[in-house]
Amino acid sequence: MTPPLSYFDNAATTKPMYVPPHLTADLWGNPGSPDQLGTHSKEQLRLAKLQIAQQFGLPGAENVIEVCSATEASNLVLASNWDLIVSTGLEHEATLRTLQKGKKNVLILPNYSNGLINIPESLPLIEKALTRDNMKILLSVIYANNEIGTVQTPGDLAQLKRAMLIRSNVVRVHLDIVQAVGHIPVSLAERGNLFFVDYASISAHKWHGPPGVGLLLSKDHSMLQPLMFGGAQQGGLRPGAEHCALVAQAAFVLQTILPQLVTLVPRMQNYSRRIMTVLQPFVDNGLVIITGHTQQRNVNHVSFCVAYGDSTQIIEQFNSCAICVSSGSACSGTKATPSHVLLACSVPARFLRGAVRITSSMQTSDYEVTRVCRVLRLILTQHQNEIKPSALS
Ligand SMILES: Cc1ncc(COP(=O)(O)O)c(C=O)c1O
């Protein structure tokens, strides 16, 4: 008998949480219409946005711009009128491709192989890139990496901002916090851990909310320019009728899970530790490298590369045991080229095609972790037996 599916691809998407239908049943009115239903939807949308804003330490509903994905949220920030965008080689495609396509002046900061930004090397590069005073500068960084799990140090990012403020008073910081929400406390409040952040992209489908709801958290929209043109919704920054019911669902889920982080985080950390324990002997004999930072990483995230491994084959082996894992980024699909993040982390060539990512969630059970550990050990042992020991030395 086939076992029930064990889902370990929660960095790609998460199973939506049950939201009592009565909470959103009457939110189908157009919030732009002055009729009774529209007015009700408008007010509920405002309340939902306010709840979301407050979860991130922001004061008002107007600090939340509803879009359809985190990709769109990041595009909205990046496409505005910056003289210089400072970013990293570790970004999600939503940022990376936008930077590649745009004709903007971009500085890519160096990083260590563990995925942390190399601050000592970055500071002189920033100084050099600021060729005149008061350039409009955006620092855009992925906070918790989707492929390798590394979580940047807030103090380091604040230091980068301070270095830019020396020559400009128009410096803004955008963080992609898509993978952090539901795992790492995030506050953009004055005394919060990310107090220096001006914009943050989030996506409800990454934290058991509904798909199709991206949100841009923004302290001040004055530097932002719309990507689309149409009605006056959301101050004209993002025209088009809002999805009141979906935003209300997203707010409900966020309010349900964030207060539970205190208990959820140790549980997910324990799961990750158990999976890492299975990997350790294979790390010791050179078959596997852990990608990303060994300590400063997202709590639910285990990522590694197998020497001379083939991600597609490994994922298929897990699939055949009814376990879903992935190779790194869901957005890279089945592309044959090695991941830009692994390249930026100088992962040796023999490991580049063997990337595996195992990500748990608050819905993951102890039994499922036991299963994934057993199957992982079997797959790696089999692979080890297939390659010559001399290839690993
Ligand atoms: C770190 C990160 N940023 C951005 C995105 C894009 O999110 P969305 O699917 O909402 O566009 C993802 C999704 O994989 C992600 O992991």
The ligand as an SDF file (V2000), in Angstrom:
LIG
                    3D

 16 16  0  0  0  0  0  0  0  0999 V2000
   12.5470   34.1320   -1.5480 C   0  0  0  0  0  0  0  0  0  0  0  0
   11.4220   34.2240   -2.5220 C   0  0  0  0  0  0  0  0  0  0  0  0
   11.1320   35.4000   -3.0770 N   0  0  0  0  0  0  0  0  0  0  0  0
   10.1400   35.5470   -3.9580 C   0  0  0  0  0  0  0  0  0  0  0  0
    9.3690   34.4760   -4.3370 C   0  0  0  0  0  0  0  0  0  0  0  0
    8.2670   34.6740   -5.3170 C   0  0  0  0  0  0  0  0  0  0  0  0
    7.0520   34.5390   -4.6680 O   0  0  0  0  0  0  0  0  0  0  0  0
    5.6850   34.4550   -5.5110 P   0  0  0  0  0  0  0  0  0  0  0  0
    5.5100   33.0190   -5.8400 O   0  0  0  0  0  0  0  0  0  0  0  0
    4.6290   34.9520   -4.6060 O   0  0  0  0  0  0  0  0  0  0  0  0
    5.8730   35.3150   -6.6910 O   0  0  0  0  0  0  0  0  0  0  0  0
    9.6420   33.2120   -3.8030 C   0  0  0  0  0  0  0  0  0  0  0  0
    8.8840   32.0320   -4.2500 C   0  0  0  0  0  0  0  0  0  0  0  0
    9.4340   30.9770   -4.4550 O   0  0  0  0  0  0  0  0  0  0  0  0
   10.6970   33.0810   -2.8620 C   0  0  0  0  0  0  0  0  0  0  0  0
   10.9890   31.9030   -2.3260 O   0  0  0  0  0  0  0  0  0  0  0  0
  1  2  1  0
  2  3  1  0
  2 15  2  0
  3  4  2  0
  4  5  1  0
  5  6  1  0
  5 12  2  0
  6  7  1  0
  7  8  1  0
  8  9  2  0
  8 10  1  0
  8 11  1  0
 12 13  1  0
 12 15  1  0
 13 14  2  0
 15 16  1  0
M  END
$$$$
